[in-house]
Amino acid sequence: MSAPSSLPTAANAANAAPARRCAGLGFALLALGWVAAVSGAFAALAIYKATPGVLAPAPLDWPEASSIARLPGRAQLLCFVLPHCPCAEATLAELSRLLSARPAQAEVHVVIALPPGVDPSWRETAIVAAASELPGAHLTFDVDLVESARFGATTSGQVLVYDGAGRLAFRGGVTPSRGHRGENAGSDAVAALVRGEAAQHSVWPVFGCELATPLAEEAPP
Amino acid sequence: MNAAPPAAIALPLEPRSGTDPTEHDFQLDVERHLAAQLDQLRCRCDRQFAWLMACQWVIALAVALVVSPRAWEGATSSIHVHVWFAGLVGGVLTLPVAWLARWRPGAATTRHAVAIAQMLWSAILIHLTGGRIETHFHVFGSIAFLAFYRDRSVILTATLVVVADHLLRGLAFPQSVYGVPNPEWWRFLEHAGWVLFEIAVLVAGIAGAQRDMRSLAVGDAKLEATNDSIERTVLLRTRELAESREQLRGLLETTRAIPWELDAGTFQFGYVGPQAARLLDLPPEAWTAPTFWQERVVPEDRERTLAALRRVAATRADEEVEFRLRCADGRVAWVRSVVSASEQGSRLRGVLVDVTERRRLELELQQSQKLESVGRLAAGVAHEINTPVQFVCDSIHYVRGSCDDLFSLIARYREATDAARAERIDATTLRALAEAERVADVEYALEHVPRALDRSLEGLGRIATIVSSMKEFAHPDQREMVAIDLNRAIESTLAIARGEYKYVADVATDLGELPPVVCHAGEVNQVVLNLLVNAAHAIADAVRGSERRGRIAVRTRKDGDDVVVSIADDGAGIPLEVRPRLFEPFFTTKEVGRGTGQGLAIARAIVVERHGGSISFESAVGVGTTFTFRLPVHGASRAAVVASVPS
């Protein structure tokens, strides 16, 4: 007479142990897979955010053809942003922070890059509004990326600082990664330059969307 | 589902050396309560984190769609990596945790998965919000929330995730974390410092919370132990109560005594012990029926018994009742009960006993005692009858002889008369006539024959009196009481008992005017006889060896609705030590053959129980004793008047 199947028997117990081991192993594999997937995703995100945009060479001297007037004897800061680029928000936030910390001795220009064929709404985005609120900043709408091309700017968020003699003092970004605010050597360098101090870096990677301007040969700083 | 046992706070589960088993059991109970509390808490946290992750997923998607919906290249755009990341990675983080919280709540793997996912959610949100400093507080908030698990290992897991994120990204992309391309090696510690600070605070808080939970568990264990103790006590008391009730039920329902309770207003029985059906052959419905008293109680006893019940209800003084019940088979059963009233007097209770057999034995005993009395009196009565019989016989013999002489004389006279009519009378005839007169002694006969007849009549009258007294004394017992002349009954008893006292005492009667007394005549005669015999015996003991004669005084009088009979003697008196036992059955101080010890017991039973009267005595050693009994004139209620025994 066999025991009812619902009752625990030695055979059932012997069968149950491997089943439990299999279940445990399966669960562990799933957990490992989950950890691997999540780690991979985060690694990909980190790579994406840490990958800088193209930093094209900028004119070492203030281009005479520029429609933005050069002010002799006074440092000038140019920031190129694409009106819809979400990364630019972090750039403008960093500029706002460093410009608010101490009154700038440099004149600040925010160049709103308007690629060819864009509609007028590009002039009224949140980025444009944020740029207009920067302390002492002048907005310049760069229709068809003319000025961007003159200054060799290819990536949204790119900052150029020219000293009072019209010589290029800094080129690059002011964020530590793409669309990510926070202290970094780029913003520290820009902050020092606009205060009339020496900067430790003259070049810093720029993180942002492409301005769709044809790339130019990067010139050494 | 709780697949894994909750991690209990480390405690010495094994009893320490010298720890008694009770203390060890208590510690185990504390651990059990603590583990249960933690399990409940952690399951709740798992569910809350599952919901939190779902909310974070929605919020992350919303933030991505609002802040960075698209990535641009000039005038062209595509969906931003943030949107994909929030949607896909957010789901990868949320769904497994939700599954674990649903199917493995409370498990260690679940909360560690929660810790990992939650800290990664902090990273996602920081990325999506462009590294806003405000979003970094999500890290601290998450760690604080994770502390709700009261599990330091979860905090450690969360910390490792934060440190690993900073460490790995710092190694791979240092400028993205620290803002410089070549940071010092310890910079990740600088970033993780605040996290570590918070963790230190939280770990201390967790330790405090664990202490609080342990205190709570100790309280719960004590409460449970108290409850267990109370439950055990309740069970014990309940069992004892059940046993006690069973004992009481056995006592009440399995003995021959029948407990009962009735309404003092309607006299309807509310409860009668089940043995009533067996003992009295009356079904329970007969007892509880409203017509019980009409149908089952013998009519002669009904009003008397109900009156006793009313008195108990009114006075709340216990009383004994004895009455007859008509059983289902027509048999009549005598029952006796002590009646008590409840505190409010609304219920009457008692214990009923079937005394039919006792009554039968009592009647037999009374009868035998009466026969004993008759037997003892027989010699005296025979003597009393023999004396008149003798002189009646002598007188009759004398009259008989005188009659022969007178009849012979009459024959001579007739012969002389016939001779005279024939004118043939002569001297011879006259001489013969004179001789006949001389022989007949006519003068003497004329004087003494009437006297002899008178003596005969007197003797016959005395015999008739004795016979009548015997007849009255031996009055057959009647079921019903009848009205009698008590004085006449006493005189009859005195007549037949004369043989007991005439040699030692004189009897003085003072019989007052009495109304007819309703009683059992034969039984009352028995009482008087027993008291007279006792008085005669007491006097005989006192006058033995002397010439003195004692005196028995019999007195009757009416006192209200009662008649009082007292029989006093000037005998030896009753010693103090025997007085309390005087009315006990079979108690006697007389020598063997002179008394059975039943006289006073039966007298008391007759007076008190059969007639509702009372009997008492007064005695002084060396002076004499007076017994007094009191009977209701109308033979009315059977109020249980207990014989008083004065000192």
Interface residues (C-beta under 8 A of the other chain):
Chain A: F27 L30 A31 W34 V35 A37 V38 A41 F42 L45 A46 I47 Y48 K49 A50 L82 H84 C85 P86 C87 E89 A90 A93 P115 P116 G117 V118 S156 P176 S177 G179 H180 R181 G182 E183 N184 A185 G186 S187 D188 P205 C209 E210 L211 A212 T213
Chain B: V67 S68 P69 R70 A71 W72 E73 G74 A75 T76 S77 H80 V81 H82 F85 L88 V89 V92 L93 P96 T109 A113 I116 L120 A123 H127 G130 G131 R132 D165 R169 A172 F173 Q175 S176 V177 Y178 G179 V180 P181
